[in-house]
């Protein structure tokens, strides 16, 4: 007879696992129910050649859920809750159809916690890598208001908007990055493969070489024989910048610099405003109180300067001031239109609606900023590549013209 692994809960909610022999899974389930257990799982253990070979979780990258997986889960969860299914049954259904093993495991644990009487938001909070603070607070607001399906729909829509915003920025940077990498690869090939051959020819012909040619040969020799020094400098710059960014002062300095950069700074600012408006508006619209909303929005800002402004805003709101009173002092981050619309929302009691309008406006502004960034980077890359190729060509052919002139004379 086959052997089955089972997992059940007793009347007190305690999890019990074990194995038993039976003719079928149904027979095992009936026997366990007769003993007063609530059956949660029955399966045939896989051994020998049938056993699954599983990688450690830290190596099995394909099992780790991403933002898209959580977005789909939220949308599906909202649908089954709206259809009238209980939370536990909904989680069981979504657990079975989840594609990523990491999400399956998390949903199983969430379901088990909810079965023991834990609130859904508290059960989700045990998995911070999948469900961040914003997600937990919104679910908690949905539980309190009795509008969990509506909140989950809003979460899914919010996550889709944020993903689209990040996608636009990545798309804008992909093309110039690829062009830059190709340009550097071509330059490396010319300097380390072609220039040395010309240097040998010029050395055999003799004669004085122009300054530009001597510079070109020196650069070529450096890249061929001392490239590790350049690599070391690049590594030190990257690691040093990363370590500096991890310090509070370094993060503020770099984030402030990003906001002040031409073209790029505009994109960073508009992206930050769109993200702030979306997040803050969603929290207020979902019933989260204003202090917690500011705190959570600060945690998702992604820019130290915006976080500092929100810290000041929170302190001022605690003293009874309006949100717009603080934001209006920082026009370099929050333009007058943003603070003015929030001020109107505070006067009319419709801050969440005004924030939604601001978010919609700045999402369109991000599209335009992305186009501007792409349009500005393309000619810059062309000029950069043209200068490098022109320098190499001039360095290689100027001495040839000089030698030809000497021979013809």
Number of C-alpha atoms within 10 A of each C-alpha: 8 11 17 19 17 21 17 20 18 13 9 8 15 10 16 14 12 10 15 11 13 15 11 13 19 11 12 20 19 12 13 16 13 9 9 12 21 18 18 16 12 18 12 13 13 12 8 6 7 8 9 9 7 8 10 8 12 8 10 12 12 12 17 16 19 14 15 13 15 17 20 15 20 22 18 19 23 22 17 18 19 14 11 10 13 11 17 17 14 19 23 17 15 20 22 11 10 17 14 16 16 18 21 20 14 18 22 18 18 25 22 20 19 19 16 13 10 14 16 19 20 16 19 24 18 15 14 11 11 18 15 15 17 20 23 19 21 25 25 21 20 20 16 11 12 11 16 22 23 18 26 24 18 20 25 24 15 17 21 16 16 19 14 13 17 13 12 17 19 12 12 20 15 13 13 17 13 11 15 17 11 13 19 14 12 13 16 15 13 16 22 18 13 14 22 17 12 16 17 11 12 17 12 9 11 10 12 13 18 15 11 16 22 15 15 22 21 13 15 23 16 16 17 15 10 12 12 12 12 12 12 11 11 12 12 12 12 12 12 12 14 13 12 15 16 12 11 10 12 16 19 19 15 17 19 17 11 18 21 16 12 10 17 16 17 21 23 20 23 24 24 22 24 25 23 23 24 24 27 25 22 24 27 20 19 22 17 19 12 16 14 16 22 23 18 20 25 22 16 17 18 14 20 20 18 24 19 13 17 22 15 15 22 23 13 15 18 12 9 9 13 17 21 21 16 19 23 19 14 14 12 11 22 21 16 16 12 22 21 17 18 27 21 14 17 16 11 10 12 15 21 21 17 22 26 19 18 22 24 14 14 22 22 13 17 23 18 13 25 22 15 16 20 18 12 13 17 15 11 12 16 13 12 14 19 13 12 14 16 12 15 21 15 16 22 23 13 14 19 17 11 15 18 10 10 10 8 7 6
